[in-house]
Amino acid sequence: MRASQATTRRIGMQLVREKKAAVMQEMERKGDVEKSKIVGRDLLSTLIRANMAADLAPAHRMRDEEVLAQISTFIIAGHETTASGVTWALYSLAQNPEIQEKLRAELSQVSEEAPSMDEVNALPYLDMVVKESLRFHSPVHGTMRVAATDDEIPLAQPVIDEYGKSHDTIKVQAGDYIGVDVILMNKSKALWGEDADKFRPERWEEDLNGANDIPGVYSHLMSFIGGPRACIGYRFSIIEAKALLFVLLRSFEFAPVPGQEIGIKNVIVARPFVKGQEKSLALPMIIKKVTRS
């Protein structure tokens, strides 16, 4: 991890310096940059321009180290999670060729090679496949929260402790860590029905029953958590995943490699590996170009 952090810092600081130099040259040519006139083709350039804007108060400016920290956020939160989600979506589609063909048939009806975001969001089966993949293969399997104050948390159903006593609430003290098991809730048979452990996109056009009570920020799922600390970029992640699947499924067919069993290793996000080859992270698949009539 220390080696990875050193590499990130070395490359990241080089990028920050290069972008700052480019922005300063732009400022020399055009004068001071204002926040309201920031235009950039990438997130880092936009961030640096905003940070160097003439109308930004000095107290609101970030140090280079803070700008660098944002790069890690872009990569991990804005790239790795979506990449993992799309990977597992392709894995489930490879395992379920009838679902893959149904989705491809819907995508093939779109005449545009590069449809708008609204057009992509209007595709109902693509929406169901993405939701089901986020439920079945949440890129982040769990997270934690820390109690800010002493509290008593009410339970939907009573639990029996090791001494046989029933409890309707759980008492927590300030500073207590509380685990949030995302994948457990996403696959709970009590919430999703007896087929909760099956990849079935059609469930999203049916009554979700108990899952309707899950307080997730997106579609009764805990994949993006819920409440004021929910993922702020979940809408971007969803449309990004849809766009990637739109392009890939229209052009290629995906099938599993016979005889290979895939496992899951949680390294910040859920990553696939071939069982028996635990030292490397990989998801081998057979990929064929779609033949269009």
Kinemage of the C-alpha trace (Angstrom):
@kinemage 1
@onewidth
@group {chain A} dominant
@subgroup {mainchain}
@vectorlist {calphas} color= white
{ca met a 1} P 0.000 0.000 0.000
{ca arg a 2} L 2.865 2.385 0.808
{ca ala a 3} L 4.409 1.664 -2.602
{ca ser a 4} L 1.084 2.334 -4.307
{ca gln a 5} L 0.654 5.591 -2.406
{ca ala a 6} L 4.164 6.697 -3.376
{ca thr a 7} L 3.423 5.992 -7.049
{ca thr a 8} L 0.115 7.849 -6.817
{ca arg a 9} L 1.784 10.844 -5.199
{ca arg a 10} L 4.655 10.947 -7.721
{ca ile a 11} L 2.408 10.788 -10.786
{ca gly a 12} L -0.360 12.856 -9.208
{ca met a 13} L 1.885 15.770 -8.221
{ca gln a 14} L 3.397 15.755 -11.710
{ca leu a 15} L -0.109 16.038 -13.191
{ca val a 16} L -1.023 18.846 -10.772
{ca arg a 17} L 2.130 20.801 -11.669
{ca glu a 18} L 1.525 20.363 -15.405
{ca lys a 19} L -2.117 21.433 -15.165
{ca lys a 20} L -1.251 24.437 -12.984
{ca ala a 21} L 1.390 25.554 -15.487
{ca ala a 22} L -1.147 25.252 -18.318
{ca val a 23} L -3.740 27.269 -16.396
{ca met a 24} L -1.183 29.966 -15.551
{ca gln a 25} L -0.262 30.272 -19.231
{ca glu a 26} L -3.956 30.601 -20.041
{ca met a 27} L -4.313 33.314 -17.383
{ca glu a 28} L -1.360 35.226 -18.858
{ca arg a 29} L -3.026 35.170 -22.276
{ca lys a 30} L -6.613 35.837 -21.237
{ca gly a 31} L -6.299 37.519 -17.852
{ca asp a 32} L -7.669 36.222 -14.543
{ca val a 33} L -9.953 33.195 -14.621
{ca glu a 34} L -13.301 33.542 -12.867
{ca lys a 35} L -15.277 30.675 -11.387
{ca ser a 36} L -18.256 31.431 -13.585
{ca lys a 37} L -16.106 31.129 -16.745
{ca ile a 38} L -14.379 27.828 -16.017
{ca val a 39} L -14.255 25.532 -19.017
{ca gly a 40} L -12.279 22.269 -19.035
{ca arg a 41} L -12.379 18.913 -20.727
{ca asp a 42} L -11.300 16.923 -17.675
{ca leu a 43} L -12.032 16.982 -13.942
{ca leu a 44} L -8.508 17.857 -12.826
{ca ser a 45} L -8.226 20.879 -15.153
{ca thr a 46} L -11.618 22.106 -13.980
{ca leu a 47} L -10.637 21.675 -10.339
{ca ile a 48} L -7.337 23.544 -10.750
{ca arg a 49} L -8.991 26.377 -12.688
{ca ala a 50} L -11.621 26.691 -9.958
{ca asn a 51} L -8.932 26.641 -7.286
{ca met a 52} L -6.990 29.444 -9.035
{ca ala a 53} L -10.020 31.580 -9.898
{ca ala a 54} L -9.538 35.292 -9.161
{ca asp a 55} L -12.870 35.598 -7.353
{ca leu a 56} L -12.183 32.675 -4.970
{ca ala a 57} L -11.441 33.669 -1.374
{ca pro a 58} L -7.938 32.625 -0.198
{ca ala a 59} L -9.476 30.628 2.666
{ca his a 60} L -11.332 28.501 0.136
{ca arg a 61} L -8.277 27.577 -1.928
{ca met a 62} L -6.860 24.067 -1.649
{ca arg a 63} L -3.185 23.258 -1.229
{ca asp a 64} L -1.570 21.084 -3.923
{ca glu a 65} L -1.692 18.142 -1.503
{ca glu a 66} L -5.448 18.617 -1.151
{ca val a 67} L -5.878 18.791 -4.909
{ca leu a 68} L -3.853 15.582 -5.148
{ca ala a 69} L -6.195 13.915 -2.637
{ca gln a 70} L -9.084 14.696 -4.978
{ca ile a 71} L -7.363 12.688 -7.734
{ca ser a 72} L -7.524 9.577 -5.543
{ca thr a 73} L -11.215 10.263 -5.010
{ca phe a 74} L -11.775 10.583 -8.764
{ca ile a 75} L -9.964 7.291 -9.405
{ca ile a 76} L -11.414 5.191 -6.584
{ca ala a 77} L -14.918 6.592 -6.207
{ca gly a 78} L -15.444 7.738 -9.775
{ca his a 79} L -13.676 4.974 -11.682
{ca glu a 80} L -12.980 1.799 -9.730
{ca thr a 81} L -16.544 1.360 -8.457
{ca thr a 82} L -18.113 1.801 -11.899
{ca ala a 83} L -15.458 -0.404 -13.522
{ca ser a 84} L -16.161 -3.118 -10.956
{ca gly a 85} L -19.927 -2.770 -11.446
{ca val a 86} L -19.657 -3.108 -15.242
{ca thr a 87} L -17.282 -6.070 -14.865
{ca trp a 88} L -19.767 -7.982 -12.725
{ca ala a 89} L -22.668 -6.998 -14.988
{ca leu a 90} L -20.827 -8.548 -17.948
{ca tyr a 91} L -20.096 -11.628 -15.843
{ca ser a 92} L -23.796 -12.139 -15.033
{ca leu a 93} L -24.793 -11.508 -18.652
{ca ala a 94} L -22.201 -14.074 -19.787
{ca gln a 95} L -23.693 -16.596 -17.368
{ca asn a 96} L -27.233 -15.837 -18.547
{ca pro a 97} L -27.178 -15.768 -22.372
{ca glu a 98} L -30.964 -15.414 -22.647
{ca ile a 99} L -30.836 -12.201 -20.587
{ca gln a 100} L -27.890 -10.987 -22.652
{ca glu a 101} L -29.783 -11.604 -25.914
{ca lys a 102} L -32.901 -9.855 -24.612
{ca leu a 103} L -30.835 -6.827 -23.655
{ca arg a 104} L -28.960 -6.801 -26.959
{ca ala a 105} L -32.262 -6.916 -28.846
{ca glu a 106} L -33.417 -3.792 -26.999
{ca leu a 107} L -30.134 -1.974 -27.575
{ca ser a 108} L -30.147 -2.880 -31.277
{ca gln a 109} L -33.441 -1.041 -31.720
{ca val a 110} L -31.669 2.267 -31.079
{ca ser a 111} L -30.666 3.772 -34.409
{ca glu a 112} L -28.043 6.124 -32.986
{ca glu a 113} L -24.529 4.838 -32.334
{ca ala a 114} L -24.078 7.561 -29.708
{ca pro a 115} L -27.520 8.282 -28.209
{ca ser a 116} L -28.147 11.061 -25.699
{ca met a 117} L -28.233 10.445 -21.969
{ca asp a 118} L -32.029 10.744 -21.987
{ca glu a 119} L -32.299 8.158 -24.766
{ca val a 120} L -30.110 5.704 -22.866
{ca asn a 121} L -32.084 6.237 -19.648
{ca ala a 122} L -35.321 5.552 -21.546
{ca leu a 123} L -34.326 1.929 -22.286
{ca pro a 124} L -36.352 -0.108 -19.751
{ca tyr a 125} L -34.554 -3.462 -19.879
{ca leu a 126} L -31.108 -1.836 -19.702
{ca asp a 127} L -32.322 -0.013 -16.604
{ca met a 128} L -33.493 -3.296 -15.050
{ca val a 129} L -30.214 -5.071 -15.862
{ca val a 130} L -28.151 -2.284 -14.269
{ca lys a 131} L -30.336 -2.243 -11.152
{ca glu a 132} L -30.179 -6.016 -10.818
{ca ser a 133} L -26.411 -6.036 -11.269
{ca leu a 134} L -26.003 -3.353 -8.588
{ca arg a 135} L -28.190 -5.441 -6.288
{ca phe a 136} L -26.579 -8.787 -7.050
{ca his a 137} L -22.972 -7.586 -7.389
{ca ser a 138} L -22.667 -4.408 -5.357
{ca pro a 139} L -19.164 -3.033 -6.116
{ca val a 140} L -18.770 -2.130 -2.427
{ca his a 141} L -19.896 -4.948 -0.136
{ca gly a 142} L -20.019 -2.938 3.053
{ca thr a 143} L -19.093 0.219 4.903
{ca met a 144} L -19.030 1.606 8.429
{ca arg a 145} L -20.532 4.465 10.343
{ca val a 146} L -19.536 5.937 13.714
{ca ala a 147} L -22.119 6.997 16.293
{ca ala a 148} L -21.744 10.733 16.943
{ca thr a 149} L -23.730 10.574 20.208
{ca asp a 150} L -25.208 8.003 22.574
{ca asp a 151} L -28.377 6.705 20.997
{ca glu a 152} L -30.927 3.901 20.936
{ca ile a 153} L -31.674 2.495 17.486
{ca pro a 154} L -35.158 0.989 16.985
{ca leu a 155} L -35.339 -2.392 15.225
{ca ala a 156} L -37.921 -3.394 12.615
{ca gln a 157} L -38.096 -6.811 14.279
{ca pro a 158} L -36.994 -7.865 17.772
{ca val a 159} L -33.782 -9.861 18.198
{ca ile a 160} L -32.801 -12.402 20.854
{ca asp a 161} L -29.409 -11.933 22.500
{ca glu a 162} L -27.041 -14.667 23.692
{ca tyr a 163} L -28.821 -14.729 27.061
{ca gly a 164} L -32.250 -15.340 25.515
{ca lys a 165} L -33.505 -11.800 26.145
{ca ser a 166} L -35.584 -10.047 23.469
{ca his a 167} L -34.657 -6.524 22.349
{ca asp a 168} L -36.632 -4.022 20.270
{ca thr a 169} L -33.745 -1.533 20.167
{ca ile a 170} L -29.941 -1.501 20.158
{ca lys a 171} L -28.081 0.932 22.392
{ca val a 172} L -24.943 2.560 21.014
{ca gln a 173} L -22.433 4.898 22.594
{ca ala a 174} L -20.655 7.828 20.999
{ca gly a 175} L -17.664 6.506 19.068
{ca asp a 176} L -19.103 3.028 18.469
{ca tyr a 177} L -18.441 1.615 15.001
{ca ile a 178} L -21.494 0.249 13.189
{ca gly a 179} L -21.022 -2.098 10.254
{ca val a 180} L -23.337 -1.679 7.263
{ca asp a 181} L -23.425 -4.944 5.296
{ca val a 182} L -24.571 -3.855 1.834
{ca ile a 183} L -24.490 -7.228 0.097
{ca leu a 184} L -26.381 -8.900 2.959
{ca met a 185} L -29.293 -6.474 2.587
{ca asn a 186} L -29.172 -6.590 -1.207
{ca lys a 187} L -29.517 -10.381 -1.160
{ca ser a 188} L -31.791 -10.845 1.837
{ca lys a 189} L -34.557 -13.354 1.065
{ca ala a 190} L -36.697 -11.700 3.728
{ca leu a 191} L -36.596 -8.490 1.664
{ca trp a 192} L -36.278 -9.689 -1.937
{ca gly a 193} L -38.019 -13.063 -1.887
{ca glu a 194} L -36.821 -16.644 -2.181
{ca asp a 195} L -35.007 -15.969 -5.468
{ca ala a 196} L -32.858 -13.183 -3.959
{ca asp a 197} L -29.746 -15.227 -4.751
{ca lys a 198} L -30.651 -15.350 -8.453
{ca phe a 199} L -29.772 -12.755 -11.102
{ca arg a 200} L -33.210 -11.848 -12.494
{ca pro a 201} L -33.681 -8.322 -13.957
{ca glu a 202} L -37.433 -8.861 -14.418
{ca arg a 203} L -37.947 -8.494 -10.658
{ca trp a 204} L -37.713 -4.717 -11.175
{ca glu a 205} L -41.039 -4.625 -13.018
{ca glu a 206} L -42.735 -6.505 -10.183
{ca asp a 207} L -43.747 -5.605 -6.624
{ca leu a 208} L -40.542 -5.476 -4.568
{ca asn a 209} L -42.419 -6.313 -1.342
{ca gly a 210} L -40.148 -5.909 1.698
{ca ala a 211} L -37.364 -4.304 -0.326
{ca asn a 212} L -39.525 -1.185 -0.646
{ca asp a 213} L -38.573 -0.362 2.949
{ca ile a 214} L -34.804 -0.262 2.266
{ca pro a 215} L -33.773 3.414 2.715
{ca gly a 216} L -31.168 3.443 -0.063
{ca val a 217} L -30.660 6.598 -2.104
{ca tyr a 218} L -31.229 4.639 -5.354
{ca ser a 219} L -33.997 2.133 -6.150
{ca his a 220} L -34.301 0.518 -2.699
{ca leu a 221} L -30.671 -0.600 -2.872
{ca met a 222} L -27.891 -0.057 -0.370
{ca ser a 223} L -25.215 -0.113 -3.103
{ca phe a 224} L -24.920 3.692 -2.891
{ca ile a 225} L -25.910 3.775 0.806
{ca gly a 226} L -28.574 6.257 1.953
{ca gly a 227} L -29.066 9.402 3.983
{ca pro a 228} L -26.848 12.511 4.013
{ca arg a 229} L -23.660 10.438 3.527
{ca ala a 230} L -24.894 8.604 0.431
{ca cys a 231} L -22.733 8.522 -2.697
{ca ile a 232} L -22.917 11.988 -4.270
{ca gly a 233} L -21.975 10.686 -7.720
{ca tyr a 234} L -24.415 7.793 -8.043
{ca arg a 235} L -26.354 9.273 -10.970
{ca phe a 236} L -23.136 9.732 -12.943
{ca ser a 237} L -22.057 6.182 -12.108
{ca ile a 238} L -25.361 4.735 -13.326
{ca ile a 239} L -25.398 6.556 -16.672
{ca glu a 240} L -21.710 5.724 -17.146
{ca ala a 241} L -22.430 2.011 -16.619
{ca lys a 242} L -25.390 2.160 -19.000
{ca ala a 243} L -23.314 3.863 -21.697
{ca leu a 244} L -20.545 1.259 -21.414
{ca leu a 245} L -22.994 -1.644 -21.581
{ca phe a 246} L -24.780 -0.003 -24.519
{ca val a 247} L -21.572 0.114 -26.560
{ca leu a 248} L -20.211 -3.294 -25.521
{ca leu a 249} L -23.397 -5.360 -25.858
{ca arg a 250} L -24.254 -3.962 -29.295
{ca ser a 251} L -20.852 -5.032 -30.629
{ca phe a 252} L -19.820 -8.126 -28.672
{ca glu a 253} L -21.152 -11.371 -27.226
{ca phe a 254} L -19.786 -12.479 -23.840
{ca ala a 255} L -19.540 -16.080 -22.604
{ca pro a 256} L -17.819 -17.715 -19.617
{ca val a 257} L -14.654 -19.766 -20.020
{ca pro a 258} L -15.601 -23.434 -19.480
{ca gly a 259} L -14.158 -25.023 -16.367
{ca gln a 260} L -13.164 -21.771 -14.650
{ca glu a 261} L -14.805 -20.807 -11.369
{ca ile a 262} L -14.761 -17.116 -10.446
{ca gly a 263} L -14.324 -15.902 -6.879
{ca ile a 264} L -14.657 -12.477 -5.260
{ca lys a 265} L -11.877 -10.629 -3.461
{ca asn a 266} L -12.731 -7.402 -1.650
{ca val a 267} L -9.918 -4.903 -2.236
{ca ile a 268} L -11.814 -1.671 -1.510
{ca val a 269} L -14.188 -2.803 -4.261
{ca ala a 270} L -15.272 -6.352 -5.166
{ca arg a 271} L -12.829 -7.770 -7.702
{ca pro a 272} L -12.978 -11.099 -9.569
{ca phe a 273} L -10.299 -13.779 -9.624
{ca val a 274} L -10.056 -17.294 -11.006
{ca lys a 275} L -10.203 -19.821 -8.177
{ca gly a 276} L -6.873 -21.567 -7.946
{ca gln a 277} L -5.143 -18.420 -9.188
{ca glu a 278} L -5.754 -16.197 -6.154
{ca lys a 279} L -2.602 -14.108 -6.599
{ca ser a 280} L -3.974 -12.314 -9.658
{ca leu a 281} L -7.225 -10.453 -10.232
{ca ala a 282} L -8.885 -11.350 -13.522
{ca leu a 283} L -12.166 -12.229 -15.199
{ca pro a 284} L -11.452 -14.287 -18.339
{ca met a 285} L -14.337 -14.429 -20.798
{ca ile a 286} L -14.900 -15.549 -24.364
{ca ile a 287} L -15.719 -12.481 -26.467
{ca lys a 288} L -17.082 -12.657 -30.009
{ca lys a 289} L -18.024 -9.880 -32.377
{ca val a 290} L -21.756 -9.611 -32.975
{ca thr a 291} L -22.750 -10.463 -36.520
{ca arg a 292} L -25.464 -8.078 -37.624
{ca ser a 293} L -27.847 -8.992 -40.415
